[in-house]
Amino acid sequence: MRFTQVDFGDVQPIDGYGQGFFRIGGQVYEGAVLLTASGVEPLEGLRDRARIMALVGEIDVILFGTGTEIAHIDAGLRAEIEAAGIGAEVMNTPAACRTWNVLAAEGRRVALAALPV
């Protein structure tokens, strides 16, 4: 098998995650996070409308990592995000982390709002 080094440029990759934490760009963050090309912020949860909607114009899609299991996000928040022209993809946190790394490496305008596993 041949491995290829991925260049993330200035965007921080998700190096790992575990019970209650994420390791992003080599630094450990406890609890829920909001990750964009600009950096990492703590998140109050997936209903943190103000922080999420502040990304309008900066991103094309937001990934929601809902923890160990896939869960629905607030229908009102989803409608608000989609009305602003942003795609919303909901998946469990491990899948959301992998998807973030792929899309970020491609230079896509993406954000991740994730609960820890």
Disulfide bonds with the S-S distance in Angstrom:
none
